[in-house]
Amino acid sequence: MPLILPAPGIFELEEKRSRFIGYCAPVVTESEARAIITKIRSENPKANHNVFAYALSQGGIVRASDDGEPSGTAGMPVLNVFQKTGVINYVCVVTRYFGGTLLGAGGLVRAYSKAAKGAMEASAPQELIIKKLHHITCEYNRFDQLKYNLEKLGVPILHVEYTTHCSLTVEVVESLEAKFLALVK
C-alpha cells in the first residue's frame, strides 16, 4: 500500500557547519509543488541551495533538482528517500546554508538524504486507504441480518433511511470490496 503525508514535516541538521533544513508536504498537483518550492526559496533568500524532489501519482510526474550542487548529489538522494518508503503525492525541499567546508559527493548525498528522511518522518506518513460509498436497498425483514453481516465484515453503516424499504449508505475499504459485493448479492 502506498503511503501519504498527512501534514507538513520539518527537520534540521548541521554537517560540518553547513545547515540543512528539510521541509516536506503533501501535494496533489504540480502547481502546488512548485508553489511550495517557490515559497521555501523566498523564505530563505540567503540560502546557497534549495534542492527539491516531488512525485505525483496522477500523471506519474516525478521531478528532482540539485539546484547547483554537483549532479546526482542532492535531488536524486532526496527523491530516493521517498521512493524507498513508498510515499506518494509529496514535495520535499532541502535548503542548505553553506558552512565553509566542502562535504564531497558522499557527504552531500548523506546530508541531503538525512534531511529529507527527517522531514518525512516528522510528517509521520500514513497508509493510503481508499474507501467507496455504497447505497443498498433491502426489505425490512432482511435489514437485521444485513446489518449483522455488515458489522461482522467491518463495514460501517453511515446512514439508514426508512421508507417503503430500508436504504443504507455504507463505507467500504477497497480491500473488503470483493467480500462486500459477495455479501450483498
Secondary structure, DSSP 8 states (H G I E B T S, - for coil): --EE-SS-EEEEEEETTEEEEEEEEE-SSHHHHHHHHHHHHHH-TT-SEEEEEEEETTTTEEEEE-TTSSTTSSHHHHHHHHHHHTB-SEEEEEEEE--SS--HHHHHHHHHHHHHHHHHHHH--EE---EEEEEEEE-HHHHHHHHHHHHHHT--EEEEEESSSEEEEEEEEGGGHHHHHHHH-
